[in-house]
Amino acid sequence: MIYVSRKEHFNAAHKLYNPKWSKEKNEEVFGPCANSNWHGHNFEMIVTVKGIPDPETGFVVDLKQLSNLIKNEIIEKVDHKNLNMDVDFMQGKMASCEILVMEMWKILKPAIRTITQVGQLHSIRLYETPRNYVEYFGEGV
């Protein structure tokens, strides 16, 4: 099995806040991430596709097509946006990295099938900071 990855970058703001809780409880659980005026991150996103290379091209997936797909389906929707307010696929959801990466999976899994006959989405790794990231392999969807 071959694993092919593409890294993309975007900037976005969000707030972690549960409207069912008091302001105090939100601040206790989420700390500065519950800031009423939002906060932002320079996100790094790594999308990995797995498969056996096509014997005619030698590719699992054409990286240029993968890059274009990620940009069109995800980056254009989230870059320089407020994840809580501006992103259609995050409406009504907690804007944590965990939920964000699960929603991205729902978009990318079927889309990747349109650009490769031999590959499938393996994982999405989303760095919120250089030291904090989440990784998702599609379990639970």
URJO-V636231 format. One record per residue. SS is DSSP state (hx for helix, st for strand, lp for the rest). Layout:
SS / SS
//
This chain:
lp / st / st / st / st / st / st / st / st / st / st / st / st / st / lp / lp / lp / lp / lp / lp / lp / lp / hx / hx / hx / hx / hx / hx / hx / hx / hx / hx / hx / hx / lp / lp / lp / lp / st / st / st / st / st / st / st / st / st / st / st / st / st / lp / lp / lp / lp / lp / lp / lp / lp / lp / lp / lp / hx / hx / hx / hx / hx / hx / hx / hx / hx / hx / hx / hx / hx / hx / hx / hx / lp / lp / st / st / lp / lp / lp / lp / lp / hx / hx / hx / lp / lp / lp / lp / lp / lp / hx / hx / hx / hx / hx / hx / hx / hx / hx / hx / hx / hx / hx / hx / hx / hx / lp / lp / lp / lp / lp / lp / st / st / st / st / st / st / st / st / st / lp / lp / lp / lp / lp / st / st / st / st / lp / lp / lp / lp / lp
//
